[in-house]
Amino acid sequence: MASLRDDWDCKIPPDITLSIVVLGASGDLAKKKTFPALFALYKQGFLPRATQIIGYARTALTAEALHERLRQYLKGEEEEIARFLKLCFYVQGEYVPDAPGYRELARHVEEWEAQPASPAGRLFYLALPPYVYPEVCQGLSRECSDLGPSRNAASWVRAIVEKPFGNDLESSEALCEQLGALFPENQLYRIDHYLGKELSQNLLVMRWANPIFGAWWNRHYVNNVQISFKEDFGTQGRGGYFDSYGIIRDVIQNHLTQLLALIAMECPVSNHPDDIRDEKCKVLRCIAPLNLQDVVLGQYVAGNDQPGYLEDPTVPEGSRAPTYAACRLAINNERWAGVPFVLRAGKALNERSVVVRMQLHENPVPLFGPHGTHQNMRNEFVMRLQPGEAIYAKMVVKKPGLEMDTEMSELDLSYGERYADVKIPDAYERLILDCIRGDQQHFVRRDELRAAWSIFTPVLHAIDRGEVQPEPYEYGSRGPPSQDAFLAAAGYKRTARYTWKPSKSSEAMAKL
């Protein structure tokens, strides 16, 4: 007998009546990401014909006022924007569970779903801070989630929630318990927009559709793995928010850990969302909790005519919140035993980039030159998620000419060159569409979340207790000086006499 996973399908019924409710519609996330993503889906014909979009927030607005707020963030022809905005309505309401606004919201949705014979979809996007999730979900569950006894069997209710999912393991579990009592796991879509990025989604295809990768994607060939997130700006007045989380909670525990799971997981039984998430969860459970010896922390100070972190007026005086962290993880399984995985992220650094770098062992036979000639010319497999998406492999080649001289070069798939005429979708476009389709593959399941928090919670508590002082580093630098020794101890060797030169089209994409 086939399992439910074998019968899984994620097609959108053509006759579905869809209501998308954006809670927190007057906030920055909704204006800059959620509504523009919905507009992009509308332009490309991915939204069902019978779709309405309802903004909900505490701000006193009319639908016309909401349209004016959104218009500057929607890129396209004026007529197209006008048609999209006709689909957008607004309901004012509080976020407390018994707010009358939820009943008004339910009335809008039920009037739209006038034909019980047709399937109905209700998507609630919580573009809100997580501390209001329990109250908002209570209101939605009570007033807006009952599809009625006569509703088509293909109807559904789904809720997208944004990170951060708690501050540590205990608070995350408490939040999951509260939301789980209101929406079952198959209705909850915990969004991590890094899982919607083009190269993140390419990882599964690249790994499991090409036998060339399977031969060396293991401890026998890989010396170390670096997953790096760099921003070339500081908190810029958002220090109050950032200070309550720090760089590990803000970036490493979620975004970079999800990338690690995709890189290190075993082949799933199928491409069913839960088969994939099963393997991600398994590999995360193989990682021992971090301790302070496995971490380098930093906090940026003034430099290059830019203020330091503590000079941001929104940052508490004397804060020890790290704005840079490098974390060395060990995966205790047969594939990766002994291979250090270093996740590092920082603000106010010398560049903006997100890069995965897998560095291979050195060639044991020094055929071309004396031993050690190529010790800093290791093969590397590199995935550049941003800016300017690219996948390239670094290798030693003969330098053109009459002499037998060698240099580092690369096999390069630069997306701006290979896919010059293709629009790469924004991560939010892809993930919202996945939710409408009912595909949870690129959303975080509760046991994944628990496994990730288990890795980082001990060291986060130690940082919160003030057991470590972040090392100062200058604004615009590479980061704390001690990171070089830390990376060297993890086996990383910086390639000598080599700089990756992206294609001109990739450089142009990086500037967009």
C-alpha positions in Angstrom: 0.0 0.0 0.0 1.4 3.4 -1.0 2.2 5.8 1.8 0.8 9.3 2.0 4.2 10.6 0.8 4.0 8.6 -2.4 0.6 10.1 -3.2 1.8 13.7 -2.5 1.0 16.4 -5.0 1.6 20.1 -4.9 -0.5 21.5 -7.7 -2.7 24.5 -7.3 -6.4 23.7 -8.2 -7.3 25.9 -11.2 -10.7 26.8 -9.7 -9.4 27.7 -6.2 -10.6 30.8 -4.5 -7.6 32.2 -2.7 -7.4 34.8 0.1 -3.9 36.0 1.1 -3.9 38.0 4.4 -0.8 40.0 5.2 -0.8 40.8 8.9 1.5 43.7 9.7 0.6 45.2 6.3 1.9 48.7 7.2 5.3 47.5 8.3 8.6 47.5 6.4 8.7 43.7 5.8 5.3 43.8 4.1 6.0 46.8 2.0 9.5 45.9 0.9 9.2 42.1 0.6 5.8 40.5 0.9 3.7 42.7 -1.4 6.4 43.1 -4.0 6.8 39.3 -4.1 3.0 38.9 -4.5 3.1 41.5 -7.3 5.9 39.5 -9.0 3.8 36.3 -8.8 0.8 38.2 -10.2 2.8 39.6 -13.1 4.1 36.1 -14.1 0.6 34.6 -13.8 1.3 32.3 -10.8 -1.5 33.6 -8.6 -4.9 31.9 -9.2 -7.5 33.8 -11.1 -9.7 34.3 -8.1 -7.2 35.9 -5.7 -7.7 38.7 -3.2 -5.0 40.1 -0.9 -6.0 41.7 2.4 -3.7 43.8 4.5 -4.3 43.8 8.2 -2.6 46.1 10.7 -3.3 48.4 13.6 -2.6 51.6 11.6 -5.7 53.6 10.6 -5.6 53.3 6.8 -8.0 53.1 3.9 -7.4 50.6 1.0 -6.4 53.6 -1.1 -3.9 54.8 1.4 -2.4 51.3 1.5 -2.1 51.4 -2.3 -0.2 54.7 -2.2 2.2 53.2 0.4 2.9 50.2 -1.7 3.1 51.8 -5.1 6.7 53.0 -4.7 7.9 49.4 -4.0 6.2 47.8 -7.0 8.3 47.7 -10.1 6.4 47.4 -13.4 4.1 49.0 -15.8 1.6 51.5 -14.3 -1.4 49.7 -15.7 -0.1 46.4 -14.3 0.4 47.9 -10.9 -3.1 49.4 -11.0 -4.7 46.0 -11.8 -2.7 44.3 -9.0 -3.7 47.0 -6.4 -7.4 46.4 -7.3 -6.9 43.0 -5.7 -5.6 44.5 -2.5 -7.9 45.5 0.4 -7.3 46.6 4.0 -8.8 45.8 7.4 -7.8 47.7 10.5 -7.5 45.8 13.7 -5.6 45.1 16.8 -3.5 42.0 17.4 -5.0 40.9 20.7 -7.0 37.6 20.4 -10.5 39.1 20.9 -10.0 42.1 18.5 -13.1 42.8 16.4 -10.8 43.2 13.4 -10.5 39.4 13.0 -14.3 39.1 12.6 -14.2 41.8 9.9 -11.3 39.9 8.3 -13.4 36.7 8.4 -16.3 38.5 6.7 -14.1 39.6 3.8 -12.8 36.1 3.3 -16.2 34.4 3.6 -17.8 36.8 1.1 -14.9 36.0 -1.4 -15.5 32.3 -0.9 -19.1 32.5 -2.2 -19.0 29.0 -3.9 -18.7 26.2 -1.4 -18.2 23.7 -4.2 -14.9 25.3 -5.2 -11.8 24.7 -3.1 -10.8 27.7 -1.0 -7.3 28.6 0.2 -6.6 30.9 3.1 -2.9 32.0 3.5 -2.0 34.1 6.5 1.4 35.8 6.2 2.5 37.1 9.7 4.9 39.9 8.7 5.1 40.7 12.5 7.5 40.4 15.4 7.4 36.8 16.8 6.3 38.0 20.3 2.8 38.7 18.9 2.4 35.4 17.1 0.6 33.5 19.9 -2.1 36.3 20.3 -2.5 36.8 16.5 -2.8 33.0 15.9 -5.4 32.8 18.6 -7.5 35.4 16.8 -7.0 33.8 13.4 -7.7 30.3 14.7 -10.9 31.5 16.5 -12.4 33.7 13.8 -10.8 33.0 10.4 -9.8 29.3 10.2 -13.1 27.5 10.1 -13.7 26.6 6.4 -17.2 25.2 7.2 -18.7 21.7 7.0 -19.7 22.0 3.3 -16.3 23.3 2.0 -14.6 21.4 -0.8 -12.1 18.7 0.5 -9.2 20.4 -1.4 -9.6 23.6 0.7 -6.8 24.6 3.1 -5.6 27.0 5.7 -1.9 27.9 6.0 0.2 30.4 8.0 3.7 31.7 7.2 5.7 32.9 10.2 9.0 34.8 10.1 12.1 34.3 12.2 13.4 34.6 14.8 11.7 31.5 16.2 12.6 32.1 19.8 15.8 33.1 21.5 17.0 29.7 22.5 15.9 26.1 22.7 13.5 26.7 25.6 11.8 29.8 24.2 11.6 28.2 20.7 9.9 25.1 22.1 7.4 27.2 24.1 6.5 29.2 21.0 6.2 26.0 19.0 3.8 24.6 21.6 1.7 27.7 21.6 1.4 27.8 17.8 1.1 24.1 17.4 -2.0 24.1 19.6 -3.7 26.5 17.1 -2.3 25.4 13.7 -1.0 21.8 13.1 2.4 21.3 11.6 1.1 20.8 8.1 -0.4 24.3 8.2 2.6 26.1 9.6 5.3 27.4 7.2 8.3 28.7 9.1 10.0 30.8 6.5 13.8 31.2 6.1 14.4 33.2 3.0 17.8 31.7 2.5 16.1 28.4 1.5 14.4 30.3 -1.3 17.6 31.6 -2.9 18.5 30.2 -6.3 21.8 28.5 -5.3 20.3 27.1 -2.1 17.6 25.4 -4.2 20.3 24.3 -6.7 22.2 22.3 -4.0 19.9 19.3 -4.0 19.8 19.1 -7.8 23.5 19.6 -8.1 24.4 17.0 -5.5 22.0 14.2 -6.4 21.6 14.6 -10.2 25.4 14.5 -10.9 27.5 11.4 -10.0 30.6 13.5 -10.3 29.9 15.1 -6.9 29.1 11.9 -5.1 32.6 10.6 -5.4 34.4 13.3 -3.5 31.6 14.9 -1.3 32.9 13.3 1.9 35.7 13.3 4.5 38.1 11.4 2.3 38.5 14.4 0.0 37.1 17.5 1.8 39.4 19.1 4.3 37.2 21.8 5.6 34.0 23.7 4.7 33.5 27.5 5.2 30.0 29.1 5.0 30.5 32.9 5.2 28.0 35.8 5.4 29.5 39.3 5.2 27.8 42.7 5.3 29.6 45.9 4.5 27.3 48.0 6.7 26.6 48.2 10.4 23.3 48.3 12.4 22.4 51.7 10.9 20.0 52.7 13.6 18.6 49.2 14.1 20.9 48.4 17.0 18.0 48.1 19.5 16.6 45.2 17.5 19.9 43.6 16.7 21.3 43.9 20.2 18.6 41.7 21.7 19.7 38.9 19.3 23.3 39.3 18.2 24.8 37.8 15.0 24.5 34.1 16.0 20.8 34.3 16.5 20.2 36.7 13.7 22.1 34.8 10.9 24.1 31.7 12.0 21.5 29.6 13.9 19.0 29.9 11.0 20.4 30.9 7.6 23.8 29.4 7.7 22.8 26.3 9.6 20.2 25.6 6.9 22.9 25.9 4.2 25.0 23.5 6.2 22.2 21.0 6.4 21.7 21.1 2.6 25.4 20.6 2.0 25.9 17.8 4.6 22.7 15.8 4.4 22.4 12.3 2.9 20.4 11.6 -0.2 16.6 11.6 0.7 14.3 8.7 -0.2 12.3 11.0 -2.6 11.8 14.7 -3.2 8.8 14.8 -0.9 9.3 17.7 1.5 9.4 15.5 4.6 11.8 13.0 3.1 14.2 16.0 2.5 13.6 17.5 5.9 14.1 14.1 7.5 17.7 14.1 6.2 18.4 17.7 7.2 17.2 16.9 10.7 19.4 13.8 10.9 22.6 15.6 10.0 21.8 18.5 12.5 21.3 15.9 15.2 24.9 14.6 14.5 26.4 18.0 15.6 27.5 18.4 19.2 26.5 21.5 21.1 29.0 24.4 20.7 31.2 25.6 23.5 33.2 28.9 23.8 36.4 27.2 22.6 34.7 26.7 19.2 33.8 30.3 18.7 35.4 33.6 17.9 33.3 36.7 18.7 33.8 40.3 17.6 32.2 43.7 17.8 33.0 46.4 15.3 34.5 49.8 16.4 34.9 53.0 14.5 36.9 53.0 11.3 37.0 54.3 7.7 35.0 57.3 8.8 32.2 55.1 10.1 31.0 54.9 13.7 31.4 51.9 15.9 28.6 49.6 17.2 28.5 51.2 20.6 28.2 54.7 19.0 24.8 53.7 17.5 22.4 55.6 19.8 19.9 52.7 19.7 22.5 50.3 21.2 22.6 49.9 25.0 25.6 51.4 26.6 28.4 48.9 27.2 26.7 46.2 25.1 28.6 43.0 24.6 26.5 41.7 21.8 28.7 40.2 19.0 28.4 41.7 15.6 30.8 39.0 14.2 31.0 35.3 15.0 32.9 32.3 13.6 31.6 28.9 14.9 33.5 25.7 14.3 31.1 22.7 14.1 31.9 18.9 13.9 29.4 16.5 12.3 29.8 13.1 13.9 28.8 10.7 11.2 30.5 8.5 8.7 30.5 11.0 5.8 31.9 14.0 7.7 33.8 12.8 10.8 36.9 15.0 11.2 35.9 17.7 8.7 35.5 21.1 10.4 32.5 23.2 9.3 33.0 26.9 10.0 30.0 29.2 9.9 31.0 32.8 10.1 28.9 36.0 9.8 29.6 39.6 10.5 28.5 43.2 10.0 30.6 46.2 9.0 33.1 44.0 7.1 35.1 44.7 4.0 32.6 43.3 1.5 29.0 42.1 1.1 28.8 38.4 0.2 27.4 35.0 1.0 29.8 32.2 0.0 30.1 28.4 0.6 33.7 27.2 0.2 34.6 23.5 0.3 38.3 23.1 0.4 39.8 19.7 -0.6 42.9 17.9 0.8 46.2 18.6 -0.9 47.6 16.3 -3.5 49.8 13.8 -1.7 52.1 13.3 -4.8 54.0 16.6 -5.7 54.6 15.8 -9.3 54.9 19.4 -10.5 57.6 21.0 -8.4 59.0 20.2 -4.9 56.8 19.2 -2.1 54.9 22.2 -0.7 54.9 24.1 -4.0 51.1 23.8 -4.2 50.3 23.7 -0.5 48.4 27.0 -0.8 46.9 26.0 -4.2 44.2 23.6 -3.0 41.2 22.6 -5.1 38.1 24.4 -3.9 34.5 24.1 -4.8 32.8 27.5 -4.3 29.1 28.5 -4.4 28.5 32.3 -4.3 24.9 33.0 -3.3 25.3 36.7 -3.5 26.0 39.1 -5.0 26.3 37.8 -8.6 25.3 34.1 -8.2 28.1 31.7 -9.3 29.4 28.2 -8.9 33.0 27.6 -9.7 35.8 25.0 -9.0 39.3 26.2 -8.4 42.1 24.1 -9.8 45.8 24.1 -10.7 46.4 24.4 -14.4 49.4 25.0 -16.7 50.1 28.6 -17.2 50.1 29.3 -21.0 53.6 29.7 -22.4 56.8 27.8 -23.1 57.7 27.2 -19.4 56.1 24.4 -17.3 54.6 26.8 -14.8 51.3 26.4 -12.9 48.6 28.8 -11.6 45.2 28.6 -10.1 42.2 29.0 -12.4 38.6 27.8 -12.3 35.7 26.1 -14.1 33.1 28.8 -13.8 29.3 28.8 -14.0 28.5 32.5 -13.5 24.7 32.9 -13.6 25.0 36.4 -15.1 26.8 34.9 -18.1 25.1 31.5 -18.5 21.6 32.8 -17.7 21.8 36.4 -18.9 18.3 36.5 -20.2 16.7 34.8 -17.2 15.2 36.7 -14.3 16.2 35.0 -11.1 13.2 35.2 -8.7 13.4 36.8 -5.3 13.5 34.3 -2.5 10.1 35.5 -1.1 8.4 35.0 -4.5 9.5 31.4 -4.6 8.6 30.6 -0.9 5.1 32.3 -1.1 4.4 30.3 -4.2 5.6 27.1 -2.5 3.2 27.8 0.4 0.3 28.3 -2.0 1.2 25.0 -3.7 1.5 23.2 -0.3 5.2 22.4 -0.7 6.9 22.6 2.7 10.3 21.5 1.4 11.9 24.9 1.8 10.4 25.7 5.2 11.7 24.7 8.6 10.1 21.8 10.4 9.8 21.8 14.2 12.3 19.0 14.8 14.8 20.8 12.5 14.3 23.9 14.6 14.9 22.0 17.8 18.0 20.4 16.5 19.5 23.8 15.4 18.8 25.5 18.7 20.3 22.5 20.6 23.6 23.2 18.8 23.8 26.9 19.7 21.9 27.4 23.0 24.8 26.5 25.4 27.2 29.0 23.9 24.4 31.7 23.5 23.7 31.4 27.3 27.4 31.7 28.0 27.5 34.9 25.9 24.3 36.3 27.6 25.9 35.7 31.0 28.9 37.9 29.9 31.4 35.0 30.0 33.2 36.3 26.9 34.2 39.8 25.7 33.8 40.3 21.9 37.1 41.2 20.2 37.1 44.7 18.6 37.6 44.9 14.9 37.6 48.0 12.7 34.6 49.0 10.6 35.4 47.9 7.0 38.1 45.3 8.0 38.0 41.5 7.4 36.9 41.0 11.0 38.6 40.2 14.3 42.4 39.6 14.0 42.2 36.2 15.8 39.9 34.8 13.1 43.0 33.9 11.0 44.5 31.6 13.6 41.0 30.1 14.2 40.4 29.4 10.5 44.0 27.9 10.2 43.2 25.6 13.1 40.2 24.4 11.2 42.4 23.5 8.3 41.7 26.4 6.0 44.5 27.7 3.8 44.0 30.9 1.8 44.9 30.3 -1.8 48.2 32.0 -2.9 48.3 34.2 -5.9 44.7 33.9 -6.8 41.6 36.2 -7.1 38.4 35.0 -8.6 37.4 37.3 -11.5 33.7 37.2 -12.1 32.3 37.7 -15.6 31.2 41.2 -16.6 27.6 40.1 -16.5 28.0 38.7 -13.0 29.6 42.0 -11.9 26.6 43.9 -13.4 24.2 41.6 -11.5 26.1 42.1 -8.3 25.5 45.9 -8.6 21.7 45.5 -8.9 
